[in-house]
Amino acid sequence: MAAAKGEPEPAKTHEVVTLPAHETITVMPGGEVEPEPAPEADLLLPQNWSKGRKWAIILVLALVSLMVAISFVINAPASNAISREFGNHSGFLSVFFITVPNLGQVVAAFYVGPLSERFGRVPICHFFNALWLIFTLAGGFSSSISQIIVFRFLTGATVSSINLNPAVAGDLFSVTQRGFALSIASLIPIVGSAVGPLIGGYITQYLNWRWTFWVVAIGTGALFPISIMVLKETYVPVLRRKRLKKQGMPHIKEKVTSEHFPNGKWASAKSLFLLVVRPFVILGSSRIAMLMSLYLVICFGYLSILNSTNATVFQDAYGFSEGTSGLVYLSTTAGTLFGSLYCSLTVDYFLLRGLPYIKRDVNATQYPENRLIPVIPALFLFPVGLLVYGWSVEKRVHFIVPILSTFLYGFSLLSATVPIMSYIVDIFGDRSASAVGAVLSLRYLAGAFLPIATPYMYARLGYGWSNTLLALILVAIVPIILRTTIRSPGKKPEVREETSSEARSAS
């Protein structure tokens, strides 16, 4: 009812607008919109899409990530051949050209996640995939080891699929189904890290090291049109903006809950700085997430050491050829496969039950920390694998012993990656892409530089004591991780669902 003449108009706080498909939004003063949760039947929400459509997206992203993972390690057996062709006698460069894509991924992690939260997952994925394909193809035409390093850095800096896999899985699947989806999405790229050197060894031996670039480019090029047809936008805020535009409501703006891009002005130095800082601000809002991310960084760094040095270690210590040295990665592949099976059975299982094995109650509180329980076996198996590998190579025990020990590497990394990424996606919600980006940047930083120091460490300490030192670092943090993952009955979760909103306000 209109106010009486002479009386001030009451302050207009909001206006409720109902869109088709029964989605209700609240329009705030200034035209900003606060969307309210849509009903479960709303097909706008990716979690309500058909299983076939959701799994097709996960599979295509995983296959693209597989090609990326293969490309990063397929050159490892070709290290000696490349050094001979270009007259390289630097041990540093012989390892650095293998690990430099990890350094590029450190850079990519700063902007891929935040950009996907601004413009959507799909356009960012397609744009960077195209750039990655160009740089991979160009790497095969390099005329010096310096050019190889530059092109491989650029391929790392344009990786999007690996960075977005956990966030897309969180977009598509509910909390109770997310663990299995993440185990599949994480398995395939890690398998690529294991089989890449096997493929690269035989390509180098029977063709030429340049084909290690071109084979990957051909495979990725074949996947590119498939990804364009299959991938659909999964980020709900972007989908809502498209719906508002389709319904002809230009006066209503989707509210951007980020102070990092004030008034949409991306060109300012402050905006660019906050773009870089934002993932760490979000991740840093959870103490447990930071701790588990540190553990994952160490594990990935150790596996990078194995992937970058395994072929040359077996060539030098056991006289393996370039092709045969690639076979030793099969054990790591088997470990990742077993780790994926293990995670698919345990990550969602423990979400409601926890360690006390109480009877499942669908109405019970979901403790995000329960996602971390499957990490426990890796805490003990990874140090064992390091010790067996190091001392068996040191004493020149039969080659089957160090090969089998790498099974524990693969199993431990995957059984740590899937639970920790599931936990991060759970607690950070629609800001999980940025949080995952912060984890990946730290992970790839370790993967880029730890392997560089490894040849010097092996030369000074030997294989046995070097791996003993690495194992002791892991053993030292076991009590801290156990205290985080083991929740006694009745203990309240340290990180609640509000963490997501807290992180959002920090952004």
N, C-alpha and C positions, 0 to 999 in steps of 0.2 A: 504494500500500500504506500502511495506517495506521501512524503512528509508534509505536514501542514505548512501553509504559507508563512514565511518568515523563520521557520525552523531549519537548522542545518541538515543537509542530507546525511543519512547514516553512512559510515565508511563501508565501502564495498570491499569485502575481503576475498571472496572467490565466487566463481560461477561453475555450476556442474553441467557438463556437456556429455550426452550419451551418443557414442558412435555406433555405427552398424556392428553387428556381431556382438552386441551387448558389452562393449568395452566402455567403461566410465572413466572420465578424466575430470580433474579439477583445474579450472583455469584461474590462475592467480593474477593479481593486479599487474599490468604491464604485458599481459598476453602469454606469460609463461605457463606451462602445463605440467601438472603433477599426475602422471598416469597411475591409476589404481590397478591392482592385480586383476587380470582378466579371468573369466571363468575357465575351468579346466577344459571345457569343450571347445574353447576358442582355438581354431587351427592356426591362428597367427603365431602362437607360441611354438617354438621348435620342439619342445618336449612333448607336444601333442601330435607331432607328425607320425607317420607310419614307421614301423621298425625298419622296413626295407629302405625307406628314404634316409633315415638317420644313419644306418650302417653303411649305406653307399657313400655318404659324405665322409664318414670316418675312414673307410677303406681307401678312398681316393687320396685323402690327405696323408694317410699312412704310406701309400705307395710313392707319393711325391717325396715324402720324408725319407723313404728307403733309398731313392736315387741320390738324395742329398748326402745321406750318411755314407753310402758307398763311395761317392766322389771324394769325400774327405780322407779316406784311408786307402783307396785303391792304388795310390801312388807309392805306398810304403815299400813294397818289394822292389820298386823301380829306383829306389834311392841311389844305389850304387851305379846303375846304368845311366841315370841322369847326371850324376857327378862326373862319370867318365866322359860323357859327351861334351860337357861344358867345361871340363878341366877344373872342377871344383875340388879343393882339398880341405875345405873348412867343415869340421864336424858339426859346427853350429848350424850352418846353412843346410847341411844334409838332413838335419832333423827339423829345422824351422820351417822349411817349405812344406813339410807334412802337417805340422801343427798350426800354421798360420791361419787356416780357415776358422779355427776356434777363436782367434783374436778378432777376426771379422765378425763373428757371431756375438762377441761381446758388444760391439757397436750396434749390431742389428737389434739386440735385445732392448736397447734404450728406446727405440722408436717404433718397432713393429707392433708391440702390444698397445701402447697409447694411441697410435694411429688407427688401429683396428677398432678401438673404443670410440674414436671420433667419426670415422668414415665407414666402418663396417668391416667384417672379417673378409668378405669375398673380394672386393676391389683391391685391398691391400695385398691379399694372397696372390692374385693374378699379376699385379704389377711387379712385385718383387720376384715372382717365379720367372717372369719373362727376362728380367735383368740377369737373374742367376743363370739361366740357360745361355745367354749371350756370353757371359764371362767364362763359363765352363768351356764352351766351344772355342773361345779365343785362347784359352790356356794351352790347347794342343798345338798352337802355332807359335809358341814362345821360342825365342832364339837365344835365351840366356836363363840362368836359374833365377836371376832377379825378376825377369818378366813372369816366370812361373809363380814366384812369391806374390807379386802384385795381383795377378789374376785370381789366385787362390784366396787372397785376402778379400777381394771384391766379391767372390762367390759367397764367402762367409758373411759378408756385410749385407747380402741381399737374400738371406734365408728367411722365409716367413712361415713355412708349413710346420717345422719343428717347434717354433716359438708359439704358434697358435693352436697346436693340437690339444693341449690340456684345456684351454679356454673353450674351444669349440665342443669338446666332449662335455664340459660343464653346461654349455648352452643347450645341448641336445638331450641330455639324460638327467633323470632325477637323482637325488642324493644316494638312494639305495641301489641304483643301477650304474652309477658313474664309475665305480672301481673297476668293473669288468671291462667297460669301454676304454678306460685309460690304460688298462693292462694290454689290450690289443693295439691301441694307438702307440704305446711306448715300445712294444715288442718289435714291431716291424722295422723301425729305424735302427734299433740297437742290433738287430740281426744284420742290417746293412753294414754296420761297423765291423762285424765279425767276418762276413763273407766277402767284403770289399777287397781285402788283401789277397784272399784266395783267387778271386777273379783277376786282380791286377798282376799277380805273380805269373800266371800263364799267358796273359796278354803281353806282358813285357818279354817273356821268354820266347814266344812264338810269333809275335807281331812287332810292336814297337811301343815304347812308353807313351808316345803321343796318343795312341789309341785308348789309353786309360782315361783320357779326357773325352775323346770323341764317342766312345761307347756309351758313357753316361749321358752325354748330350743327346745322342740318338734316342735312348730310352726315355729321357725326360721329355723330349719333343713329341714322342708318341703319346705320352700321358697328358700333355698340355690341353689338346682339344677335349679330351675326356673330362678333365677337371672343369673346363668352362661349362660343359653341359650338365655336370652332376652337382657341383658346389652351389649351394644356395645360402643366402644371408641367414645367419643364426643369432646375431646379436639383437636382443629384444628392443633396446632403446632405438636402434636404427630402424627396425621394422615398424615401430610406433611412429617415428617421424615420417616414414613413407606412407603410412596409413593416413596420417593427418593431411599430408599433401594430396593424396588421392581423393580424400573427402572434401577437398576445396576449402580448407580452413587456413589460409595463408596468414591470418592475424594471430594464429596460435603457434607459439614456438615451443619445441621440445626443450624442457629445462635442462641445461648443461650443468651438472653438479661438479664443476671443476673450475677452480680459480686459476688454473694453469693457462687458460686461453681466454683471457678477459676480452669480451666483446668480439671473440673470434679472430683477434689480431695475432696471427701466427708469426708475423715478421719481427716482432719485438724480441730483443735479446733476453728479456725476462721470460717470455713464453718458451723460447728454445731451451733456456737453462732449466726451467721447471719440467719440460718434457723429459730431460735426462734424469732429473732428481726424482720425479714422481714415482717410478717403480720402487725405488728404495724407501721412500716415505711410506708407501703402502705396505711393503713387506716388513718394514721396521716397526709397524704398529703391533706386531705379534712376536713376543719373545720366543715362543716355541717354534714358530715358522722360521725365524732367523737361525735358531740352533740347528734344526733339522736341515736347513738349507746348507749350513756350513758342513755338516756331515756328508751331504750329497756332493758338495763341491770336492771334498777330499776323495771320495770314491770315484768320481768321474776323472779327476786328475790322475789317479792311479791306473784306471783303465786306459787313459790316453797314453800313459807311459808304456803299457803293454802293447797297445796297437801300433805305436810308432817305432818301437824297438824290437818287437818280437821276431820279425822276419830276419833282421840283421843278427840278432842274438843266436838264432838257430843256424844261420849261414856260417857264422864265425865259430860257434862252439861245437856244432855237430856236422858241419859241412853240407848243409842242405842247399839245394839249388834254389833259384828264384821262384820257380813254380812250386816246388815241394814245400818251401818255407811258408807259402800261403795256406797249406793244409793245416798248419798248427792252429789256425784261427777257428777251425771247425769245433774244437772243444769249447771255446768261448761261446760260439753260436748255440751249442747244445745247452750250455748253462743259461743263456738268455731264454731259450724255449722253455726250459724247466721252470725258470723264475716267473715267466708269464703265466704258466699253468698254475703255479703256486699262488700268485697274486689274484688270479681270476677266482680262485676258490676261497681266499681269505680276506681280501680287502673289504668287501661288502659284508661278509659273514661276521666280522668282529665289530662292525659299526655300532650295532645295538647291544651285542652280548658283552663285549669287553673280555678281559682275561678270566674273570670268575666263572665263565660258562653258565650264566644264568639262563633260564628259559626265555626265549624271545618274546618280547612284548611290543607289538606294532605301535602302541601308544607311548612307549617309553622315550625318555629323553635321548636324543642322538648326540653322543659325545664325539666331537671331531677328533680328539686325541686317539680314539679307538682305531682310527685309520692307520695309525703308526705302529700298531702291534706287529704286523707282518715283517717289520724291519728287524725284529730281534734276532732271527737266525743269522742275518747278514753281519751283525755286529761281531759274531764269533768266527764265522766261516771265512770272511775276507782276510783277516790276519793270518789264518791258517794257510790259505792259498798263497799269500805273499811269502810266507816262510818256506813252504814246500818248493815253490818255484825257484826262489833265490838260491837255496842251499843245494837243490838237485842239479841246477846248472853249474853252480860253483864246483861241485864235486864230480861233474860230468857223469851223473847217474844216467841210466838209460833214458833216452829222449821222451819216452812215453810218460814218465813221471812228471816233468814240468808241463807237458802238454795237458795232462789230465788236471793238473792243479789250476789251469786257466779256466776250467769249468766253474770253479768257485768264484772267479772274477766275474764272469758273466751272470751267474745266478745272484750274487750279492748286489751287483749294480742294479739289476732290474727289480729285485725284491726290495730295494730301497727307493728307487725312482718312482714307481707306481704309487705306493702308499703316501709318500711325501707330496707328490704332485696332487693326489686326490685330496689330501688334507688342505693344501693351499687353495685349491679350487673351492672346497667346501666353505672355508672361513672367509674368503674374500669375495665370493659371489661374482657380480658383474664387473668387478675390478680385478678379477683373477688373471687376466691377460697381462696386466702390468706387473702384478706380483710374480707371476711365472717368469716374466722378462727379467726381473731383477735376479732371480735364482739362476737363470740360464746365463746371464752375463758373467756372474761370478764363477759359474761352472766352466764356462768356456775360457775364462781367463786362466784358470788352473790348467785346463787342457792344452792351452797354448804354450805355457812357460815351464811347467813341471817336466815335460819330456825333454826340453832343451838341456836341462841340468843333469838329466839321467846319465848320458854317456860319461860325463866327468865324474859323477858319483860312482858309477860302476868301475871306472878306471882307478879311482883312489881307494874305494872300500871293497871292491869286488861284488859279485852278485849276491852272495850270502848276507853279508853285513849291511849292504844297501837295502835289501828287502826287509831285513830285521828292523832297521830304523823306521821304514815306512809302516811296518806292522805295529811297532810300539806307539806310533802316533795315533793309530786307530784304537788300540787297546786303551790308551789314556782317556779317551772320551766315552768309552763304553758306559761307565757308571752314570754319567750325565744323561746320556740318551735313554738308558733304562729307566731312570727316575722320571723322565718325561713321558715315556710310552706306557709304563705300567701304572694303571689307575686302580686304586683300591676301591672296594664297594663303598658307595655313599660319598665318594669324593667328587666335588663339583668340578666341572671343566674349567681349566684356566683361561681358555679362549672360547668365548661364546659367539653366537651368531651376530651379536651387535658389532663384533669386530669388523664385519663388512661395512656397516654404516660408518663406523669410526674411520676406517680407511678411506671411505668415500668422502667424508668431510675433510680429511687431510689432503684430498686431491682437489 
